[in-house]
Amino acid sequence: MTIAENIDDYLERGIYGVKEIKSDERQMFLSTIRERVILALTDGQVMKSTVYEPIKKLIKQYPDCQMLLDGDISYSYLSKYVKLANTLNVPFTIVDDVQNKTNIGLVLASKNAINREDIYVSKDQF
């Protein structure tokens, strides 16, 4: 690699930012990629009055997980999941990405790839 290529790469990163792997997935799943997702709840499911109970079992099954919450949802709806995360000592992040919109309200994600098939909850289950 020549010096000119290094400078071009440097300038490109400065103008456009660092290249991101699977950026479409990261936008949809609140900054993580599909292969790490344990559970994904829609905005509407997060806004229900009760916590999705099986999430507690999943948190215990995947102790290295983290919870990602959509910052576009009012904190009054997110607070029950923040409280759950604090109670079960699960790190959580409220992702506020004003440029990208998603209908996913909560993602429970592993730090490593797990490739779980069924990550969505049907209306019948919740």
N, C-alpha and C positions, 0 to 999 in steps of 0.2 A: 504494500500500500504506500502510495506516495504522499508527500506532505500536502499536496493540493487536494487529494482525496480526503485526508484527515480534516483539513480546513473546511471543505465542502460539507462533510458529515457534521462537524461542529456547528457550522452556520445553520444547517438544516434542523438540527436538534433545537437550536436557539429560536428559530422562527416557528417551527411546527410542534415542538415538544418531542419527548422521547417516544420512539415507536412502541406501540403497545400491542401485545399478543392478544388476539381474539377480542378486539375492542367492542364488537357488537354484543358478545356475551357479557362482557364487563358492564356495558350500559344496561343490559336487561336485568342482570342478577346483582345489581347494587355493588359493583366494583370487583366481583369475583367471577370465576369462570365455571361453566356448567359442571365440569367433572368434579368439582369440590362441593357442590350443593348437596346437602342432606335433605333439606325441606325448603319449599318456596310457598309462601302464602300470598294471595293477591291482596290488593289494597282493600277490597270489600271484606275479605276474610279477617284482615287485621282490625278493621273497624267494627267488627261484631263485639257485642258486650262482654263476651267471655273469652278466655284464653283457649287456644286449641290445645286440649289436654295431652294428646300424644307427644307434643313437643318436649315435655318433661322427660319422657322415656328416651327420646332420641338424644337429648342432651347428656343423659347418663350413659347411653350407649357409645357416644362419641365425645369423650371428655376433653378433647383438644379443639372443640368447635368454637365458633364465634358467631354472634348474631349481628346481622346487618339490617337496619331499619330504614325505610324510605322517609327522608326528611320532608317530603312534600305532604305527608300525612300529619294532621294535627297531633300535637304531643298528647292531647287528652286520650287519643286512641292508642298511641304507642306506649303510654306510661305503664300499662299492665304488663307489657313484654319487657320493658326496662326493669320493672320491679322483679319479674321472674328471673331475668338475667343476673341481677344483683343477688337475689336469694340463692341461686345455684352457682354463683361465682363464674359466670360465663362472660367473657369480654364482649362488649357490644359497641357498635358504631352507628350513629345516625348519619346516613349518607345524604348529603344535600347537593345534588348535581342539577343545577338550574338549566343546563344546556340539553340534557337528555332526560326524557320522560319514560317511565316504565309502569306497567300495571302490577308489578311485584312490590308488595309492601314489606315483606320480611323474608330474609334468607338466613337459614341456619347452614353454615358452611364449615367444612373441615379445612385444616391447613394444608392437607395433601389431597391428591386425587383419590376419590373413592368410586366414581362412576356409578352412582346409585340410580337405578332405573326410574322408580316412582318417586319423584320429588314434589309433585303437585298433589293437592288435596281436593278431591271432588266435592261438589255441593252436598252429596249424600253423606260424606264422612264428617262434615263440619256444618 
